[in-house]
Amino acid sequence: MASVCTYGKRNIFLEEGKGLHVTFKKEDKVLSLVLKKEVIEEMNSLPDVEEAWEALAKDFYKRDIKKIFQITIQK
């Protein structure tokens, strides 16, 4: 995932917490993506081998985003 946000401009920050969660805000709109527990478990089960991670990354690219993230949109 990529954005034009940087720590230097202070428009992105990191918080310690459980799981992986990203929130994008623009004016009064909020988009939240939470990595699903089963995806985290799948990642944790991978061996520490570059080829395994590359194969998983390619698989993620093909998956429907709703199978990877819990998506919440607030307007």
CHARMM internal coordinates of N, CA and C (Angstrom, degrees):
IC EDIT
DIST 1 N 1 CA 1.4418
DIST 1 CA 1 C 1.5227
ANGL 1 N 1 CA 1 C 107.52
DIST 1 C 2 N 1.2885
ANGL 1 CA 1 C 2 N 117.05
DIHE 1 N 1 CA 1 C 2 N 141.13
DIST 2 N 2 CA 1.4565
ANGL 1 C 2 N 2 CA 119.98
DIHE 1 CA 1 C 2 N 2 CA -178.02
DIST 2 CA 2 C 1.5222
ANGL 2 N 2 CA 2 C 110.52
DIHE 1 C 2 N 2 CA 2 C -139.86
DIST 2 C 3 N 1.3095
ANGL 2 CA 2 C 3 N 115.14
DIHE 2 N 2 CA 2 C 3 N 152.62
DIST 3 N 3 CA 1.4638
ANGL 2 C 3 N 3 CA 121.88
DIHE 2 CA 2 C 3 N 3 CA 175.48
DIST 3 CA 3 C 1.5217
ANGL 3 N 3 CA 3 C 107.06
DIHE 2 C 3 N 3 CA 3 C -150.42
DIST 3 C 4 N 1.3096
ANGL 3 CA 3 C 4 N 116.34
DIHE 3 N 3 CA 3 C 4 N 174.40
DIST 4 N 4 CA 1.4646
ANGL 3 C 4 N 4 CA 120.12
DIHE 3 CA 3 C 4 N 4 CA 176.97
DIST 4 CA 4 C 1.5293
ANGL 4 N 4 CA 4 C 111.39
DIHE 3 C 4 N 4 CA 4 C -92.14
DIST 4 C 5 N 1.3107
ANGL 4 CA 4 C 5 N 116.43
DIHE 4 N 4 CA 4 C 5 N 10.18
DIST 5 N 5 CA 1.4600
ANGL 4 C 5 N 5 CA 120.74
DIHE 4 CA 4 C 5 N 5 CA 179.76
DIST 5 CA 5 C 1.5247
ANGL 5 N 5 CA 5 C 110.44
DIHE 4 C 5 N 5 CA 5 C -74.58
DIST 5 C 6 N 1.3552
ANGL 5 CA 5 C 6 N 115.25
DIHE 5 N 5 CA 5 C 6 N 146.45
DIST 6 N 6 CA 1.4564
ANGL 5 C 6 N 6 CA 120.80
DIHE 5 CA 5 C 6 N 6 CA 176.09
DIST 6 CA 6 C 1.5198
ANGL 6 N 6 CA 6 C 109.56
DIHE 5 C 6 N 6 CA 6 C -139.08
DIST 6 C 7 N 1.3309
ANGL 6 CA 6 C 7 N 115.07
DIHE 6 N 6 CA 6 C 7 N 155.40
DIST 7 N 7 CA 1.4652
ANGL 6 C 7 N 7 CA 119.69
DIHE 6 CA 6 C 7 N 7 CA 176.14
DIST 7 CA 7 C 1.5255
ANGL 7 N 7 CA 7 C 110.31
DIHE 6 C 7 N 7 CA 7 C -65.31
DIST 7 C 8 N 1.3285
ANGL 7 CA 7 C 8 N 116.90
DIHE 7 N 7 CA 7 C 8 N -34.98
DIST 8 N 8 CA 1.4647
ANGL 7 C 8 N 8 CA 121.32
DIHE 7 CA 7 C 8 N 8 CA -179.06
DIST 8 CA 8 C 1.5132
ANGL 8 N 8 CA 8 C 112.63
DIHE 7 C 8 N 8 CA 8 C -61.54
DIST 8 C 9 N 1.3364
ANGL 8 CA 8 C 9 N 116.85
DIHE 8 N 8 CA 8 C 9 N -39.24
DIST 9 N 9 CA 1.4711
ANGL 8 C 9 N 9 CA 120.72
DIHE 8 CA 8 C 9 N 9 CA 179.03
DIST 9 CA 9 C 1.5279
ANGL 9 N 9 CA 9 C 111.51
DIHE 8 C 9 N 9 CA 9 C -82.23
DIST 9 C 10 N 1.3247
ANGL 9 CA 9 C 10 N 115.33
DIHE 9 N 9 CA 9 C 10 N -6.16
DIST 10 N 10 CA 1.4726
ANGL 9 C 10 N 10 CA 122.39
DIHE 9 CA 9 C 10 N 10 CA 179.37
DIST 10 CA 10 C 1.5324
ANGL 10 N 10 CA 10 C 113.13
DIHE 9 C 10 N 10 CA 10 C 60.64
DIST 10 C 11 N 1.3291
ANGL 10 CA 10 C 11 N 116.26
DIHE 10 N 10 CA 10 C 11 N 31.10
DIST 11 N 11 CA 1.4577
ANGL 10 C 11 N 11 CA 118.15
DIHE 10 CA 10 C 11 N 11 CA 175.55
DIST 11 CA 11 C 1.5343
ANGL 11 N 11 CA 11 C 110.79
DIHE 10 C 11 N 11 CA 11 C -108.53
DIST 11 C 12 N 1.3435
ANGL 11 CA 11 C 12 N 115.45
DIHE 11 N 11 CA 11 C 12 N 15.72
DIST 12 N 12 CA 1.4603
ANGL 11 C 12 N 12 CA 122.70
DIHE 11 CA 11 C 12 N 12 CA 172.17
DIST 12 CA 12 C 1.5145
ANGL 12 N 12 CA 12 C 107.33
DIHE 11 C 12 N 12 CA 12 C -147.51
DIST 12 C 13 N 1.3237
ANGL 12 CA 12 C 13 N 116.78
DIHE 12 N 12 CA 12 C 13 N 146.33
DIST 13 N 13 CA 1.4546
ANGL 12 C 13 N 13 CA 119.85
DIHE 12 CA 12 C 13 N 13 CA 176.50
DIST 13 CA 13 C 1.5151
ANGL 13 N 13 CA 13 C 109.33
DIHE 12 C 13 N 13 CA 13 C -151.20
DIST 13 C 14 N 1.3199
ANGL 13 CA 13 C 14 N 115.26
DIHE 13 N 13 CA 13 C 14 N 159.82
DIST 14 N 14 CA 1.4427
ANGL 13 C 14 N 14 CA 123.46
DIHE 13 CA 13 C 14 N 14 CA -177.96
DIST 14 CA 14 C 1.5135
ANGL 14 N 14 CA 14 C 109.07
DIHE 13 C 14 N 14 CA 14 C -113.77
DIST 14 C 15 N 1.3271
ANGL 14 CA 14 C 15 N 115.86
DIHE 14 N 14 CA 14 C 15 N 132.01
DIST 15 N 15 CA 1.4662
ANGL 14 C 15 N 15 CA 120.88
DIHE 14 CA 14 C 15 N 15 CA 176.96
DIST 15 CA 15 C 1.5192
ANGL 15 N 15 CA 15 C 108.42
DIHE 14 C 15 N 15 CA 15 C -124.85
DIST 15 C 16 N 1.3292
ANGL 15 CA 15 C 16 N 115.78
DIHE 15 N 15 CA 15 C 16 N 139.14
DIST 16 N 16 CA 1.4551
ANGL 15 C 16 N 16 CA 120.43
DIHE 15 CA 15 C 16 N 16 CA 174.62
DIST 16 CA 16 C 1.5288
ANGL 16 N 16 CA 16 C 108.31
DIHE 15 C 16 N 16 CA 16 C -70.00
DIST 16 C 17 N 1.3063
ANGL 16 CA 16 C 17 N 115.86
DIHE 16 N 16 CA 16 C 17 N 141.11
DIST 17 N 17 CA 1.4531
ANGL 16 C 17 N 17 CA 119.39
DIHE 16 CA 16 C 17 N 17 CA 179.14
DIST 17 CA 17 C 1.5063
ANGL 17 N 17 CA 17 C 110.89
DIHE 16 C 17 N 17 CA 17 C -176.26
DIST 17 C 18 N 1.2918
ANGL 17 CA 17 C 18 N 114.67
DIHE 17 N 17 CA 17 C 18 N -174.35
DIST 18 N 18 CA 1.4496
ANGL 17 C 18 N 18 CA 121.56
DIHE 17 CA 17 C 18 N 18 CA -179.68
DIST 18 CA 18 C 1.5183
ANGL 18 N 18 CA 18 C 109.22
DIHE 17 C 18 N 18 CA 18 C -92.60
DIST 18 C 19 N 1.3190
ANGL 18 CA 18 C 19 N 117.36
DIHE 18 N 18 CA 18 C 19 N 132.93
DIST 19 N 19 CA 1.4500
ANGL 18 C 19 N 19 CA 120.82
DIHE 18 CA 18 C 19 N 19 CA 177.35
DIST 19 CA 19 C 1.5194
ANGL 19 N 19 CA 19 C 111.95
DIHE 18 C 19 N 19 CA 19 C 76.40
DIST 19 C 20 N 1.3160
ANGL 19 CA 19 C 20 N 115.11
DIHE 19 N 19 CA 19 C 20 N -165.70
DIST 20 N 20 CA 1.4600
ANGL 19 C 20 N 20 CA 121.56
DIHE 19 CA 19 C 20 N 20 CA 179.14
DIST 20 CA 20 C 1.5158
ANGL 20 N 20 CA 20 C 108.00
DIHE 19 C 20 N 20 CA 20 C -125.73
DIST 20 C 21 N 1.3191
ANGL 20 CA 20 C 21 N 115.86
DIHE 20 N 20 CA 20 C 21 N 124.52
DIST 21 N 21 CA 1.4573
ANGL 20 C 21 N 21 CA 122.37
DIHE 20 CA 20 C 21 N 21 CA -173.95
DIST 21 CA 21 C 1.5136
ANGL 21 N 21 CA 21 C 108.05
DIHE 20 C 21 N 21 CA 21 C -141.70
DIST 21 C 22 N 1.3173
ANGL 21 CA 21 C 22 N 115.87
DIHE 21 N 21 CA 21 C 22 N 133.60
DIST 22 N 22 CA 1.4564
ANGL 21 C 22 N 22 CA 119.93
DIHE 21 CA 21 C 22 N 22 CA 176.37
DIST 22 CA 22 C 1.5285
ANGL 22 N 22 CA 22 C 108.04
DIHE 21 C 22 N 22 CA 22 C -129.08
DIST 22 C 23 N 1.3215
ANGL 22 CA 22 C 23 N 116.04
DIHE 22 N 22 CA 22 C 23 N 139.34
DIST 23 N 23 CA 1.4634
ANGL 22 C 23 N 23 CA 121.47
DIHE 22 CA 22 C 23 N 23 CA -179.58
DIST 23 CA 23 C 1.5248
ANGL 23 N 23 CA 23 C 108.74
DIHE 22 C 23 N 23 CA 23 C -128.41
DIST 23 C 24 N 1.3191
ANGL 23 CA 23 C 24 N 115.05
DIHE 23 N 23 CA 23 C 24 N 130.22
DIST 24 N 24 CA 1.4636
ANGL 23 C 24 N 24 CA 121.80
DIHE 23 CA 23 C 24 N 24 CA 175.97
DIST 24 CA 24 C 1.5164
ANGL 24 N 24 CA 24 C 108.16
DIHE 23 C 24 N 24 CA 24 C -111.53
DIST 24 C 25 N 1.3376
ANGL 24 CA 24 C 25 N 116.61
DIHE 24 N 24 CA 24 C 25 N 133.93
DIST 25 N 25 CA 1.4625
ANGL 24 C 25 N 25 CA 121.14
DIHE 24 CA 24 C 25 N 25 CA -179.91
DIST 25 CA 25 C 1.5134
ANGL 25 N 25 CA 25 C 109.56
DIHE 24 C 25 N 25 CA 25 C -126.61
DIST 25 C 26 N 1.3225
ANGL 25 CA 25 C 26 N 115.26
DIHE 25 N 25 CA 25 C 26 N 137.33
DIST 26 N 26 CA 1.4679
ANGL 25 C 26 N 26 CA 121.15
DIHE 25 CA 25 C 26 N 26 CA 173.03
DIST 26 CA 26 C 1.5157
ANGL 26 N 26 CA 26 C 106.34
DIHE 25 C 26 N 26 CA 26 C -145.31
DIST 26 C 27 N 1.3193
ANGL 26 CA 26 C 27 N 114.51
DIHE 26 N 26 CA 26 C 27 N 117.16
DIST 27 N 27 CA 1.4589
ANGL 26 C 27 N 27 CA 121.28
DIHE 26 CA 26 C 27 N 27 CA -176.52
DIST 27 CA 27 C 1.5253
ANGL 27 N 27 CA 27 C 108.75
DIHE 26 C 27 N 27 CA 27 C 52.78
DIST 27 C 28 N 1.3228
ANGL 27 CA 27 C 28 N 119.43
DIHE 27 N 27 CA 27 C 28 N -118.39
DIST 28 N 28 CA 1.4608
ANGL 27 C 28 N 28 CA 120.63
DIHE 27 CA 27 C 28 N 28 CA -177.63
DIST 28 CA 28 C 1.5326
ANGL 28 N 28 CA 28 C 112.87
DIHE 27 C 28 N 28 CA 28 C -101.24
DIST 28 C 29 N 1.3384
ANGL 28 CA 28 C 29 N 117.59
DIHE 28 N 28 CA 28 C 29 N 10.95
DIST 29 N 29 CA 1.4632
ANGL 28 C 29 N 29 CA 121.88
DIHE 28 CA 28 C 29 N 29 CA -179.13
DIST 29 CA 29 C 1.5283
ANGL 29 N 29 CA 29 C 109.94
DIHE 28 C 29 N 29 CA 29 C -102.29
DIST 29 C 30 N 1.3408
ANGL 29 CA 29 C 30 N 116.07
DIHE 29 N 29 CA 29 C 30 N 140.28
DIST 30 N 30 CA 1.4559
ANGL 29 C 30 N 30 CA 121.61
DIHE 29 CA 29 C 30 N 30 CA -179.07
DIST 30 CA 30 C 1.5288
ANGL 30 N 30 CA 30 C 108.90
DIHE 29 C 30 N 30 CA 30 C -133.91
DIST 30 C 31 N 1.3185
ANGL 30 CA 30 C 31 N 116.49
DIHE 30 N 30 CA 30 C 31 N 128.30
DIST 31 N 31 CA 1.4579
ANGL 30 C 31 N 31 CA 123.24
DIHE 30 CA 30 C 31 N 31 CA 175.61
DIST 31 CA 31 C 1.5192
ANGL 31 N 31 CA 31 C 107.25
DIHE 30 C 31 N 31 CA 31 C -117.43
DIST 31 C 32 N 1.3272
ANGL 31 CA 31 C 32 N 116.83
DIHE 31 N 31 CA 31 C 32 N 122.26
DIST 32 N 32 CA 1.4659
ANGL 31 C 32 N 32 CA 121.55
DIHE 31 CA 31 C 32 N 32 CA 178.90
DIST 32 CA 32 C 1.5176
ANGL 32 N 32 CA 32 C 109.62
DIHE 31 C 32 N 32 CA 32 C -118.04
DIST 32 C 33 N 1.3223
ANGL 32 CA 32 C 33 N 115.44
DIHE 32 N 32 CA 32 C 33 N 135.03
DIST 33 N 33 CA 1.4588
ANGL 32 C 33 N 33 CA 122.75
DIHE 32 CA 32 C 33 N 33 CA 176.11
DIST 33 CA 33 C 1.5243
ANGL 33 N 33 CA 33 C 107.76
DIHE 32 C 33 N 33 CA 33 C -123.08
DIST 33 C 34 N 1.3321
ANGL 33 CA 33 C 34 N 116.36
DIHE 33 N 33 CA 33 C 34 N 125.64
DIST 34 N 34 CA 1.4616
ANGL 33 C 34 N 34 CA 121.85
DIHE 33 CA 33 C 34 N 34 CA 177.37
DIST 34 CA 34 C 1.5215
ANGL 34 N 34 CA 34 C 107.22
DIHE 33 C 34 N 34 CA 34 C -119.31
DIST 34 C 35 N 1.3287
ANGL 34 CA 34 C 35 N 116.18
DIHE 34 N 34 CA 34 C 35 N 123.83
DIST 35 N 35 CA 1.4506
ANGL 34 C 35 N 35 CA 120.65
DIHE 34 CA 34 C 35 N 35 CA 178.45
DIST 35 CA 35 C 1.5264
ANGL 35 N 35 CA 35 C 108.62
DIHE 34 C 35 N 35 CA 35 C -64.99
DIST 35 C 36 N 1.3194
ANGL 35 CA 35 C 36 N 116.57
DIHE 35 N 35 CA 35 C 36 N 126.73
DIST 36 N 36 CA 1.4646
ANGL 35 C 36 N 36 CA 120.78
DIHE 35 CA 35 C 36 N 36 CA -176.13
DIST 36 CA 36 C 1.5288
ANGL 36 N 36 CA 36 C 110.72
DIHE 35 C 36 N 36 CA 36 C -66.80
DIST 36 C 37 N 1.3372
ANGL 36 CA 36 C 37 N 114.21
DIHE 36 N 36 CA 36 C 37 N 147.45
DIST 37 N 37 CA 1.4602
ANGL 36 C 37 N 37 CA 121.80
DIHE 36 CA 36 C 37 N 37 CA -177.51
DIST 37 CA 37 C 1.5222
ANGL 37 N 37 CA 37 C 111.58
DIHE 36 C 37 N 37 CA 37 C -56.85
DIST 37 C 38 N 1.3316
ANGL 37 CA 37 C 38 N 117.40
DIHE 37 N 37 CA 37 C 38 N -41.62
DIST 38 N 38 CA 1.4617
ANGL 37 C 38 N 38 CA 119.75
DIHE 37 CA 37 C 38 N 38 CA -178.77
DIST 38 CA 38 C 1.5299
ANGL 38 N 38 CA 38 C 112.02
DIHE 37 C 38 N 38 CA 38 C -66.43
DIST 38 C 39 N 1.3254
ANGL 38 CA 38 C 39 N 117.42
DIHE 38 N 38 CA 38 C 39 N -28.17
DIST 39 N 39 CA 1.4660
ANGL 38 C 39 N 39 CA 121.11
DIHE 38 CA 38 C 39 N 39 CA 176.65
DIST 39 CA 39 C 1.5290
ANGL 39 N 39 CA 39 C 109.31
DIHE 38 C 39 N 39 CA 39 C -71.47
DIST 39 C 40 N 1.3212
ANGL 39 CA 39 C 40 N 116.83
DIHE 39 N 39 CA 39 C 40 N -42.11
DIST 40 N 40 CA 1.4694
ANGL 39 C 40 N 40 CA 120.96
DIHE 39 CA 39 C 40 N 40 CA 176.87
DIST 40 CA 40 C 1.5249
ANGL 40 N 40 CA 40 C 109.75
DIHE 39 C 40 N 40 CA 40 C -60.97
DIST 40 C 41 N 1.3314
ANGL 40 CA 40 C 41 N 116.57
DIHE 40 N 40 CA 40 C 41 N -43.53
DIST 41 N 41 CA 1.4661
ANGL 40 C 41 N 41 CA 120.47
DIHE 40 CA 40 C 41 N 41 CA 178.79
DIST 41 CA 41 C 1.5279
ANGL 41 N 41 CA 41 C 110.83
DIHE 40 C 41 N 41 CA 41 C -62.68
DIST 41 C 42 N 1.3216
ANGL 41 CA 41 C 42 N 116.71
DIHE 41 N 41 CA 41 C 42 N -40.33
DIST 42 N 42 CA 1.4671
ANGL 41 C 42 N 42 CA 121.53
DIHE 41 CA 41 C 42 N 42 CA 177.68
DIST 42 CA 42 C 1.5218
ANGL 42 N 42 CA 42 C 110.44
DIHE 41 C 42 N 42 CA 42 C -61.53
DIST 42 C 43 N 1.3204
ANGL 42 CA 42 C 43 N 116.66
DIHE 42 N 42 CA 42 C 43 N -42.90
DIST 43 N 43 CA 1.4605
ANGL 42 C 43 N 43 CA 121.13
DIHE 42 CA 42 C 43 N 43 CA 179.11
DIST 43 CA 43 C 1.5299
ANGL 43 N 43 CA 43 C 110.99
DIHE 42 C 43 N 43 CA 43 C -66.98
DIST 43 C 44 N 1.3311
ANGL 43 CA 43 C 44 N 116.83
DIHE 43 N 43 CA 43 C 44 N -40.48
DIST 44 N 44 CA 1.4674
ANGL 43 C 44 N 44 CA 120.74
DIHE 43 CA 43 C 44 N 44 CA -179.60
DIST 44 CA 44 C 1.5250
ANGL 44 N 44 CA 44 C 112.29
DIHE 43 C 44 N 44 CA 44 C -66.88
DIST 44 C 45 N 1.3258
ANGL 44 CA 44 C 45 N 117.18
DIHE 44 N 44 CA 44 C 45 N -22.93
DIST 45 N 45 CA 1.4660
ANGL 44 C 45 N 45 CA 120.40
DIHE 44 CA 44 C 45 N 45 CA -178.29
DIST 45 CA 45 C 1.5302
ANGL 45 N 45 CA 45 C 112.63
DIHE 44 C 45 N 45 CA 45 C -85.50
DIST 45 C 46 N 1.3262
ANGL 45 CA 45 C 46 N 117.37
DIHE 45 N 45 CA 45 C 46 N -8.10
DIST 46 N 46 CA 1.4631
ANGL 45 C 46 N 46 CA 120.18
DIHE 45 CA 45 C 46 N 46 CA -178.22
DIST 46 CA 46 C 1.5252
ANGL 46 N 46 CA 46 C 111.96
DIHE 45 C 46 N 46 CA 46 C -74.34
DIST 46 C 47 N 1.3299
ANGL 46 CA 46 C 47 N 116.49
DIHE 46 N 46 CA 46 C 47 N 144.43
DIST 47 N 47 CA 1.4662
ANGL 46 C 47 N 47 CA 118.62
DIHE 46 CA 46 C 47 N 47 CA 173.02
DIST 47 CA 47 C 1.5277
ANGL 47 N 47 CA 47 C 109.63
DIHE 46 C 47 N 47 CA 47 C -71.32
DIST 47 C 48 N 1.3111
ANGL 47 CA 47 C 48 N 116.22
DIHE 47 N 47 CA 47 C 48 N 159.57
DIST 48 N 48 CA 1.4641
ANGL 47 C 48 N 48 CA 121.46
DIHE 47 CA 47 C 48 N 48 CA -179.56
DIST 48 CA 48 C 1.5386
ANGL 48 N 48 CA 48 C 109.63
DIHE 47 C 48 N 48 CA 48 C -82.64
DIST 48 C 49 N 1.3319
ANGL 48 CA 48 C 49 N 113.79
DIHE 48 N 48 CA 48 C 49 N 62.25
DIST 49 N 49 CA 1.4652
ANGL 48 C 49 N 49 CA 121.54
DIHE 48 CA 48 C 49 N 49 CA -178.61
DIST 49 CA 49 C 1.5250
ANGL 49 N 49 CA 49 C 107.27
DIHE 48 C 49 N 49 CA 49 C -127.65
DIST 49 C 50 N 1.3235
ANGL 49 CA 49 C 50 N 116.26
DIHE 49 N 49 CA 49 C 50 N 128.87
DIST 50 N 50 CA 1.4692
ANGL 49 C 50 N 50 CA 121.05
DIHE 49 CA 49 C 50 N 50 CA -175.45
DIST 50 CA 50 C 1.5242
ANGL 50 N 50 CA 50 C 112.59
DIHE 49 C 50 N 50 CA 50 C -54.76
DIST 50 C 51 N 1.3221
ANGL 50 CA 50 C 51 N 117.47
DIHE 50 N 50 CA 50 C 51 N -39.68
DIST 51 N 51 CA 1.4645
ANGL 50 C 51 N 51 CA 120.80
DIHE 50 CA 50 C 51 N 51 CA -177.73
DIST 51 CA 51 C 1.5274
ANGL 51 N 51 CA 51 C 111.88
DIHE 50 C 51 N 51 CA 51 C -63.26
DIST 51 C 52 N 1.3181
ANGL 51 CA 51 C 52 N 117.46
DIHE 51 N 51 CA 51 C 52 N -37.43
DIST 52 N 52 CA 1.4626
ANGL 51 C 52 N 52 CA 121.06
DIHE 51 CA 51 C 52 N 52 CA 179.22
DIST 52 CA 52 C 1.5280
ANGL 52 N 52 CA 52 C 110.50
DIHE 51 C 52 N 52 CA 52 C -65.76
DIST 52 C 53 N 1.3291
ANGL 52 CA 52 C 53 N 116.57
DIHE 52 N 52 CA 52 C 53 N -42.41
DIST 53 N 53 CA 1.4653
ANGL 52 C 53 N 53 CA 120.65
DIHE 52 CA 52 C 53 N 53 CA 179.74
DIST 53 CA 53 C 1.5232
ANGL 53 N 53 CA 53 C 111.50
DIHE 52 C 53 N 53 CA 53 C -68.92
DIST 53 C 54 N 1.3272
ANGL 53 CA 53 C 54 N 116.49
DIHE 53 N 53 CA 53 C 54 N -37.22
DIST 54 N 54 CA 1.4582
ANGL 53 C 54 N 54 CA 120.14
DIHE 53 CA 53 C 54 N 54 CA 178.06
DIST 54 CA 54 C 1.5296
ANGL 54 N 54 CA 54 C 110.47
DIHE 53 C 54 N 54 CA 54 C -65.63
DIST 54 C 55 N 1.3249
ANGL 54 CA 54 C 55 N 116.66
DIHE 54 N 54 CA 54 C 55 N -40.85
DIST 55 N 55 CA 1.4715
ANGL 54 C 55 N 55 CA 120.64
DIHE 54 CA 54 C 55 N 55 CA 178.37
DIST 55 CA 55 C 1.5284
ANGL 55 N 55 CA 55 C 110.43
DIHE 54 C 55 N 55 CA 55 C -63.87
DIST 55 C 56 N 1.3321
ANGL 55 CA 55 C 56 N 116.69
DIHE 55 N 55 CA 55 C 56 N -41.20
DIST 56 N 56 CA 1.4635
ANGL 55 C 56 N 56 CA 119.65
DIHE 55 CA 55 C 56 N 56 CA 178.91
DIST 56 CA 56 C 1.5283
ANGL 56 N 56 CA 56 C 110.73
DIHE 55 C 56 N 56 CA 56 C -65.96
DIST 56 C 57 N 1.3246
ANGL 56 CA 56 C 57 N 117.22
DIHE 56 N 56 CA 56 C 57 N -41.73
DIST 57 N 57 CA 1.4683
ANGL 56 C 57 N 57 CA 120.93
DIHE 56 CA 56 C 57 N 57 CA 178.73
DIST 57 CA 57 C 1.5254
ANGL 57 N 57 CA 57 C 110.52
DIHE 56 C 57 N 57 CA 57 C -59.80
DIST 57 C 58 N 1.3247
ANGL 57 CA 57 C 58 N 117.28
DIHE 57 N 57 CA 57 C 58 N -42.85
DIST 58 N 58 CA 1.4626
ANGL 57 C 58 N 58 CA 120.75
DIHE 57 CA 57 C 58 N 58 CA 177.84
DIST 58 CA 58 C 1.5179
ANGL 58 N 58 CA 58 C 111.09
DIHE 57 C 58 N 58 CA 58 C -64.43
DIST 58 C 59 N 1.3321
ANGL 58 CA 58 C 59 N 116.85
DIHE 58 N 58 CA 58 C 59 N -38.05
DIST 59 N 59 CA 1.4649
ANGL 58 C 59 N 59 CA 121.39
DIHE 58 CA 58 C 59 N 59 CA 177.70
DIST 59 CA 59 C 1.5305
ANGL 59 N 59 CA 59 C 110.32
DIHE 58 C 59 N 59 CA 59 C -64.97
DIST 59 C 60 N 1.3375
ANGL 59 CA 59 C 60 N 117.21
DIHE 59 N 59 CA 59 C 60 N -42.61
DIST 60 N 60 CA 1.4690
ANGL 59 C 60 N 60 CA 120.80
DIHE 59 CA 59 C 60 N 60 CA 177.77
DIST 60 CA 60 C 1.5268
ANGL 60 N 60 CA 60 C 110.79
DIHE 59 C 60 N 60 CA 60 C -59.06
DIST 60 C 61 N 1.3082
ANGL 60 CA 60 C 61 N 116.58
DIHE 60 N 60 CA 60 C 61 N -39.31
DIST 61 N 61 CA 1.4578
ANGL 60 C 61 N 61 CA 121.34
DIHE 60 CA 60 C 61 N 61 CA -178.94
DIST 61 CA 61 C 1.5294
ANGL 61 N 61 CA 61 C 111.20
DIHE 60 C 61 N 61 CA 61 C -59.24
DIST 61 C 62 N 1.3266
ANGL 61 CA 61 C 62 N 116.52
DIHE 61 N 61 CA 61 C 62 N -32.48
DIST 62 N 62 CA 1.4651
ANGL 61 C 62 N 62 CA 121.88
DIHE 61 CA 61 C 62 N 62 CA -178.48
DIST 62 CA 62 C 1.5274
ANGL 62 N 62 CA 62 C 112.91
DIHE 61 C 62 N 62 CA 62 C -86.00
DIST 62 C 63 N 1.3034
ANGL 62 CA 62 C 63 N 117.57
DIHE 62 N 62 CA 62 C 63 N -19.71
DIST 63 N 63 CA 1.4665
ANGL 62 C 63 N 63 CA 121.40
DIHE 62 CA 62 C 63 N 63 CA -176.11
DIST 63 CA 63 C 1.5238
ANGL 63 N 63 CA 63 C 111.48
DIHE 62 C 63 N 63 CA 63 C -75.02
DIST 63 C 64 N 1.3066
ANGL 63 CA 63 C 64 N 115.02
DIHE 63 N 63 CA 63 C 64 N 152.18
DIST 64 N 64 CA 1.4632
ANGL 63 C 64 N 64 CA 121.49
DIHE 63 CA 63 C 64 N 64 CA 170.89
DIST 64 CA 64 C 1.5245
ANGL 64 N 64 CA 64 C 107.63
DIHE 63 C 64 N 64 CA 64 C -65.45
DIST 64 C 65 N 1.3043
ANGL 64 CA 64 C 65 N 117.39
DIHE 64 N 64 CA 64 C 65 N 134.37
DIST 65 N 65 CA 1.4697
ANGL 64 C 65 N 65 CA 121.78
DIHE 64 CA 64 C 65 N 65 CA -176.84
DIST 65 CA 65 C 1.5279
ANGL 65 N 65 CA 65 C 112.26
DIHE 64 C 65 N 65 CA 65 C -57.00
DIST 65 C 66 N 1.3283
ANGL 65 CA 65 C 66 N 116.96
DIHE 65 N 65 CA 65 C 66 N -29.72
DIST 66 N 66 CA 1.4670
ANGL 65 C 66 N 66 CA 120.85
DIHE 65 CA 65 C 66 N 66 CA -179.75
DIST 66 CA 66 C 1.5230
ANGL 66 N 66 CA 66 C 112.48
DIHE 65 C 66 N 66 CA 66 C -70.48
DIST 66 C 67 N 1.3280
ANGL 66 CA 66 C 67 N 117.52
DIHE 66 N 66 CA 66 C 67 N -15.24
DIST 67 N 67 CA 1.4579
ANGL 66 C 67 N 67 CA 121.12
DIHE 66 CA 66 C 67 N 67 CA 176.20
DIST 67 CA 67 C 1.5189
ANGL 67 N 67 CA 67 C 111.42
DIHE 66 C 67 N 67 CA 67 C -87.60
DIST 67 C 68 N 1.3127
ANGL 67 CA 67 C 68 N 116.69
DIHE 67 N 67 CA 67 C 68 N -11.03
DIST 68 N 68 CA 1.4680
ANGL 67 C 68 N 68 CA 121.86
DIHE 67 CA 67 C 68 N 68 CA -179.72
DIST 68 CA 68 C 1.5389
ANGL 68 N 68 CA 68 C 110.60
DIHE 67 C 68 N 68 CA 68 C -104.43
DIST 68 C 69 N 1.3380
ANGL 68 CA 68 C 69 N 116.30
DIHE 68 N 68 CA 68 C 69 N -42.92
DIST 69 N 69 CA 1.4584
ANGL 68 C 69 N 69 CA 121.55
DIHE 68 CA 68 C 69 N 69 CA -174.85
DIST 69 CA 69 C 1.5250
ANGL 69 N 69 CA 69 C 111.89
DIHE 68 C 69 N 69 CA 69 C -120.62
DIST 69 C 70 N 1.3119
ANGL 69 CA 69 C 70 N 115.14
DIHE 69 N 69 CA 69 C 70 N 148.48
DIST 70 N 70 CA 1.4572
ANGL 69 C 70 N 70 CA 121.92
DIHE 69 CA 69 C 70 N 70 CA 164.70
DIST 70 CA 70 C 1.5279
ANGL 70 N 70 CA 70 C 103.81
DIHE 69 C 70 N 70 CA 70 C -87.13
DIST 70 C 71 N 1.3253
ANGL 70 CA 70 C 71 N 117.26
DIHE 70 N 70 CA 70 C 71 N 122.98
DIST 71 N 71 CA 1.4679
ANGL 70 C 71 N 71 CA 121.68
DIHE 70 CA 70 C 71 N 71 CA -172.70
DIST 71 CA 71 C 1.5230
ANGL 71 N 71 CA 71 C 109.80
DIHE 70 C 71 N 71 CA 71 C -111.25
DIST 71 C 72 N 1.3252
ANGL 71 CA 71 C 72 N 115.64
DIHE 71 N 71 CA 71 C 72 N 130.78
DIST 72 N 72 CA 1.4550
ANGL 71 C 72 N 72 CA 121.74
DIHE 71 CA 71 C 72 N 72 CA 177.05
DIST 72 CA 72 C 1.5307
ANGL 72 N 72 CA 72 C 108.39
DIHE 71 C 72 N 72 CA 72 C -127.85
DIST 72 C 73 N 1.3336
ANGL 72 CA 72 C 73 N 116.82
DIHE 72 N 72 CA 72 C 73 N 129.41
DIST 73 N 73 CA 1.4639
ANGL 72 C 73 N 73 CA 121.96
DIHE 72 CA 72 C 73 N 73 CA 177.22
DIST 73 CA 73 C 1.5201
ANGL 73 N 73 CA 73 C 108.11
DIHE 72 C 73 N 73 CA 73 C -121.17
DIST 73 C 74 N 1.3264
ANGL 73 CA 73 C 74 N 115.53
DIHE 73 N 73 CA 73 C 74 N 125.91
DIST 74 N 74 CA 1.4643
ANGL 73 C 74 N 74 CA 121.14
DIHE 73 CA 73 C 74 N 74 CA 177.03
DIST 74 CA 74 C 1.5139
ANGL 74 N 74 CA 74 C 108.73
DIHE 73 C 74 N 74 CA 74 C -117.74
DIST 74 C 75 N 1.3067
ANGL 74 CA 74 C 75 N 115.82
DIHE 74 N 74 CA 74 C 75 N 132.40
DIST 75 N 75 CA 1.4758
ANGL 74 C 75 N 75 CA 119.94
DIHE 74 CA 74 C 75 N 75 CA -179.81
DIST 75 CA 75 C 1.4969
ANGL 75 N 75 CA 75 C 110.39
DIHE 74 C 75 N 75 CA 75 C -114.81
END
COOR INIT
IC SEED 1 N 1 CA 1 C
IC BUILD
